[in-house]
Amino acid sequence: MIVLGIDPGTANTGYGVVASRRGRTVALDGGVIETAAGLPLERRLAAIHARVCELIAEHAPAALAIEDLYFGANARSAMAVGQARGVVLLAAGQHDLPCSSYTPQQIKNAVCGNGRAEKLQVQQMVQRLLALTELPRPDHAADALAVAICHTNRAPLAAALVTA
């Protein structure tokens, strides 16, 4: 199973592509979709949408996993992340790709065994779980890989519960 993981944001949208093969999870791709701060919002969102569509076409994932919206103290930032999530979900919908959302705590718990893990700990565990030679960077890419790992670990259980 190939999963496209997304850590949404208007300035930096992290992406990570993993595959489950013979009981192991391996990284196929990862990086960040960067948009310039000076661009109008609609152009930034269009760029995110276009790149996610390219990733879907390139990797043909079976599912897309995305980090859920976190409402912190900054509502304006949360709205921007929500808009980025929206164009990612639109791209998935246009390609009939099933989507799953996970909270930051669920992702950290699935990867680190601790829902309050720090960014560095997430990066280190992603490196270990995917047998990467280096720490995944930048942290948005590491977070997206963690989202994909979370889904590969949870999807079989969720499917079993639905069919039971």
N, C-alpha and C positions, 0 to 999 in steps of 0.2 A: 504494500500500500504506500503510495506517495502522498504526502501532506504538504501543503503550502501554509506556513505559519506567518501571521502578520502582526506587527506591533505598530498600530496606526498613529499618525501624527501628520500635521500639515507641512512642517519643515523637514522632518525626517520620519519616513515610514520604513521600519525595518521589515525585511522578509527573510524567510528561511525555508528551505525545501529539504525534507528528510524522507527517507524510504525505509520501510521495515522489510528486512531480508533475513530469512532463516533465524528469527528470534533476535536479530540485532537491528539497531537503528543507525543508519548512516546518513551523513550530510551530503546532499547533492549540490546545493547552492545556498548562498546567503549574502546579504548586503543591505544597502540602504537606498531608498528612493529619496533623493534630496531635491527640495524645491527652494528657489531663491526668495528671500524675505520681501524683495521689492516687487515681485509678481503679484498681480491681482489674485484674489482667492480662487476665482473660477478657473484661472489658468493653472494654479497649483494643483487643484483637485483634478483637473483634466489630465495633468501629467502623471499623477498617482494612478488614476484609472487606467491610462494607456499602458503604463509599465506593468501593472498587475495583470492586465489582459495578455501582455507579452509573456509574462511568467507562466500563466495558465496554459497558453498555447505551447510554450517551450517544454514544460515539464509534465503536462497532462495529469495533474494531481487527481486523486480520488476524492479529496476533501480539502476544504479551506478552514483553518482554525485561526481565530482572531481574538486578540485581547479585548476584554470587555471594557466599557467606559468606566473610568474611575472619577467620581466627583469629589475632588479635593477642595481646597479653599478657593481655587481660581476657576470660577464658572466660565469665564471667557475662554480659557484654555480647554476646558472640558467640551465646550461647544465646537471648537476647532477640531479636536480629536474625533468628536462625533461625526463631523462632516467628512473627515478622512475615512472613518469607518464606513460611512454611507456609500462612498464611491467604490470602496473595496467590495462591499456586499453587492453593489450593483454589478460590478464586473463578474463576481461569482454567479449571480443570478442569470446574467446574460449567457453564461457558459453551462448552465444547469449543474453547477457545482454545489454540493451540500456544504453548509457552513455550521460551525460550532463556535460558541463564544465561551471564554473562560476568564474568570476574574484573576487579577494579579496574584491573589493568595492561592487560588487553585493551581496556577502555573508553577509558582515557587514551591508549593507543597509536592507537586508531581515530580519536579526536577531535583529539588534539594531535600525534600522531607520536612521542610519548615516553611510555612506560609509567610514568614516575616524575614526571609533570607535577604541579605544585602545584594546589590548588583554584582559585586565581585564574586560572591559565592555562586550566583546563578551562572556567571561566565565560566567559572572553574568547573562546575558540574556539567554544563553543556559540553565543555571541552572533553571531560572524562567520558560522558555517556556516548559521545559521537566519535571518540578516539581521535580527536583532532591533535595535530602536532603543536598548534599554538592556541592561545586564548582567542576565542572569537571576538572580533572587534569590527566596528564600534559596538557599544552596548545595545543599540537598537537592533542590530543584526543578531546578537546573542539572545536578546529577549524574544525575537521572532522564532529563532530555532527552538527556544524553550517552549513557546506556544505550540509548535509542531510536535515536539516530543511529548508534551502533555496530551495532545490529541491521540497520538499513536498508542499511548499507554491507557487512555480512557475509552477509546472507541470500541475495542473488542468487548469490554464489559458492558458498555451502553447498548451495543447491538444484541448481546446475549440477554439483557434485561427486557428489551423490546420483544424479542421472539419467545421469551419464556411465558 
